Amino acid sequence: MTNVVVLDYGTGNIHSAVKALELAGADVTLTGDRRKALEADGLVVPGVGSFSAVMQALTAVHGDDVIDRRLAGDRPVLGICVGMQVMFERGVERGTDAAGLGEWPGTVTELRAPILPHMGWNTVAPDPRSVLFRGLEDERFYFVHSYAAQEWTLDVIPPFPEPRLTWAEHGVPFLAAVENGPLSATQFHPEKSGEAGIRLLANWLDSLHE
């Protein structure tokens, strides 16, 4: 059975993420232990709250170093909601400009939409090569957010593969998911997305052994 660590750093929708991953077939450990997080088959980084608060909590437990070391060793990481947002260089939220993990270029900003937060079920437009969305191309997923990455600027130089980008729309187009080598992330909450979310997590678990 695939061993997954859900990183416990004092924030995030942690227990529902653990349950969803177990339903998807993983052996799940909820911990902030650095060694276990580094050694697991997969690491899940949940995130709820403001960009700056999540970054402060992550760095307080050296989660930034764990994520960076895993990715440097080509070991899979999955970010969820603000756990996706902090993978970018910066986040601007309510006048606060905070540095992110910088795994991807770009800034997370407020959606230009008539109603915020964007809360509820929405469709997505997956990359045809997506692994996460195999068999789920027509499903809806559950979002709760007011901020998102609204452009993708990473230049990929061969032989590295092109990232697989999935888009959604709420007022404006925004990135609903990214699959970029060992780093994947979703702006929506798979753990709140019913059967479709469980199947997406199962697809991610399957990909850890491909």
C-alpha positions as CSV (number, residue, x, y, z in Angstrom):
1,M,0.0,0.0,0.0
2,T,1.2,3.5,-0.9
3,N,2.5,5.4,2.2
4,V,1.4,9.1,2.2
5,V,2.2,11.8,4.8
6,V,-0.3,14.6,5.2
7,L,1.9,17.4,6.5
8,D,0.6,18.6,9.9
9,Y,1.8,22.2,10.4
10,G,-1.1,23.6,12.4
11,T,-3.4,24.6,9.5
12,G,-5.4,23.1,6.7
13,N,-8.4,20.9,6.4
14,I,-6.3,18.1,7.7
15,H,-8.6,15.3,9.0
16,S,-11.0,15.3,6.0
17,A,-7.9,15.1,3.7
18,V,-6.6,12.1,5.7
19,K,-10.0,10.3,5.4
20,A,-10.3,11.0,1.7
21,L,-6.8,9.7,1.0
22,E,-7.6,6.5,3.0
23,L,-10.7,6.0,1.0
24,A,-8.6,6.4,-2.1
25,G,-6.4,3.5,-0.9
26,A,-3.4,5.1,0.8
27,D,-1.7,4.3,4.1
28,V,-1.9,7.8,5.6
29,T,0.2,9.3,8.4
30,L,-0.6,12.8,9.8
31,T,2.6,14.3,11.1
32,G,4.9,17.2,11.1
33,D,7.9,14.9,11.5
34,R,10.6,15.9,9.0
35,R,12.0,12.4,8.4
36,K,8.7,10.8,7.8
37,A,7.7,13.6,5.4
38,L,10.9,13.1,3.5
39,E,10.7,9.4,3.3
40,A,7.0,8.9,2.4
41,D,5.9,7.8,-1.1
42,G,3.9,11.0,-1.4
43,L,3.5,14.2,0.6
44,V,0.3,16.1,0.8
45,V,0.3,19.8,1.7
46,P,-3.2,21.1,2.6
47,G,-3.8,24.7,3.2
48,V,-6.7,26.8,4.6
49,G,-6.5,30.5,5.5
50,S,-4.4,33.4,4.2
51,F,-1.4,32.9,2.0
52,S,0.9,34.7,4.5
53,A,-0.4,32.7,7.5
54,V,0.1,29.4,5.7
55,M,3.6,30.4,4.7
56,Q,4.5,31.4,8.3
57,A,3.1,28.1,9.6
58,L,4.9,26.0,7.0
59,T,8.3,27.6,7.6
60,A,7.9,27.3,11.4
61,V,8.1,23.5,11.0
62,H,10.6,23.7,8.1
63,G,8.0,22.5,5.7
64,D,9.5,24.7,3.0
65,D,12.8,22.8,3.2
66,V,11.0,19.4,3.2
67,I,9.0,20.3,0.1
68,D,12.1,21.6,-1.7
69,R,14.2,18.6,-0.8
70,R,11.5,16.2,-1.9
71,L,11.1,17.9,-5.3
72,A,14.9,18.1,-5.8
73,G,14.9,14.3,-5.4
74,D,11.9,13.9,-7.8
75,R,9.7,12.7,-4.9
76,P,6.0,13.5,-5.3
77,V,4.2,16.4,-3.6
78,L,0.5,17.3,-3.8
79,G,-0.7,20.8,-2.7
80,I,-4.3,21.5,-2.0
81,C,-6.0,25.0,-2.0
82,V,-3.7,27.4,-0.3
83,G,-1.2,24.5,-0.4
84,M,-1.3,25.1,-4.2
85,Q,-1.1,28.8,-3.9
86,V,2.1,28.9,-1.8
87,M,3.9,26.9,-4.5
88,F,4.1,30.2,-6.5
89,E,6.6,33.0,-5.9
90,R,4.2,35.5,-4.2
91,G,0.7,36.0,-2.9
92,V,-1.0,39.4,-2.6
93,E,-3.9,39.3,-0.2
94,R,-5.7,42.2,1.5
95,G,-2.8,44.5,1.0
96,T,-0.2,41.9,2.3
97,D,2.4,40.9,-0.3
98,A,4.0,37.7,1.0
99,A,6.8,35.5,-0.5
100,G,5.8,32.0,-1.4
101,L,7.9,28.8,-1.9
102,G,8.9,29.9,-5.4
103,E,8.5,26.4,-7.0
104,W,6.6,28.2,-9.9
105,P,6.9,31.7,-11.1
106,G,3.9,34.0,-10.7
107,T,1.8,35.8,-8.1
108,V,-1.5,34.7,-6.6
109,T,-4.1,37.5,-6.6
110,E,-7.7,38.2,-6.0
111,L,-10.2,36.9,-8.6
112,R,-12.0,39.6,-10.5
113,A,-15.5,38.3,-10.0
114,P,-18.8,39.8,-9.0
115,I,-19.2,37.4,-6.1
116,L,-16.4,36.3,-3.8
117,P,-15.5,33.9,-2.4
118,H,-15.9,31.5,-5.2
119,M,-17.6,28.8,-3.2
120,G,-19.3,25.6,-4.5
121,W,-19.1,23.2,-7.4
122,N,-17.5,24.1,-10.7
123,T,-16.4,22.4,-13.9
124,V,-12.8,22.3,-15.0
125,A,-11.0,22.1,-18.3
126,P,-8.2,19.5,-17.9
127,D,-5.1,19.2,-20.1
128,P,-5.7,16.3,-22.4
129,R,-2.5,14.7,-21.0
130,S,-3.7,15.0,-17.4
131,V,-3.0,12.1,-15.1
132,L,-5.1,13.5,-12.2
133,F,-8.2,13.9,-14.3
134,R,-8.1,10.5,-16.1
135,G,-11.7,9.5,-16.4
136,L,-12.9,12.7,-14.6
137,E,-12.9,15.2,-17.5
138,D,-16.6,15.9,-17.1
139,E,-16.8,16.0,-13.3
140,R,-17.3,19.0,-11.0
141,F,-15.1,19.8,-8.1
142,Y,-15.6,21.8,-4.9
143,F,-14.0,25.2,-4.6
144,V,-13.7,27.7,-1.6
145,H,-11.4,30.6,-2.4
146,S,-11.1,34.3,-3.4
147,Y,-7.5,34.2,-4.7
148,A,-5.8,32.1,-7.4
149,A,-3.0,32.0,-9.9
150,Q,-4.5,33.5,-13.0
151,E,-1.6,33.0,-15.5
152,W,1.2,30.5,-16.1
153,T,4.6,31.9,-17.1
154,L,7.0,29.0,-16.5
155,D,9.2,28.5,-19.5
156,V,10.1,24.8,-19.9
157,I,13.3,23.9,-21.7
158,P,13.5,20.4,-23.3
159,P,14.0,17.6,-22.3
160,F,11.8,18.6,-19.4
161,P,8.1,17.9,-20.2
162,E,5.5,20.6,-20.5
163,P,3.4,21.0,-17.4
164,R,-0.2,19.8,-17.6
165,L,-2.5,22.7,-16.8
166,T,-6.2,22.5,-15.8
167,W,-8.2,25.7,-15.9
168,A,-11.6,26.8,-14.4
169,E,-13.5,30.1,-14.5
170,H,-15.1,32.3,-12.0
171,G,-15.3,35.8,-13.4
172,V,-11.9,35.2,-15.0
173,P,-10.0,32.1,-15.9
174,F,-7.7,30.7,-13.2
175,L,-5.6,27.6,-12.6
176,A,-7.6,24.8,-11.1
177,A,-4.7,22.3,-11.1
178,V,-1.1,22.0,-12.2
179,E,0.8,18.8,-12.8
180,N,4.5,19.6,-13.2
181,G,6.9,16.7,-12.7
182,P,6.8,15.5,-9.1
183,L,4.8,18.6,-8.0
184,S,1.0,18.5,-8.5
185,A,-1.6,20.8,-6.9
186,T,-5.3,21.6,-7.0
187,Q,-7.0,24.9,-6.2
188,F,-10.2,23.0,-5.3
189,H,-10.6,20.5,-2.4
190,P,-10.6,16.9,-3.6
191,E,-11.5,15.9,0.0
192,K,-14.7,17.9,-0.3
193,S,-15.5,16.8,-3.9
194,G,-17.3,13.5,-3.2
195,E,-16.6,10.5,-5.4
196,A,-14.8,12.6,-8.1
197,G,-12.4,13.8,-5.5
198,I,-11.6,10.3,-4.2
199,R,-11.0,9.1,-7.7
200,L,-8.7,12.1,-8.4
201,L,-6.7,11.2,-5.3
202,A,-6.6,7.6,-6.4
203,N,-5.2,8.7,-9.8
204,W,-2.5,10.7,-8.0
205,L,-1.7,7.6,-5.8
206,D,-1.4,5.4,-8.9
207,S,1.0,8.0,-10.5
208,L,3.4,7.6,-7.6
209,H,4.4,4.2,-9.0
210,E,4.4,5.0,-12.7
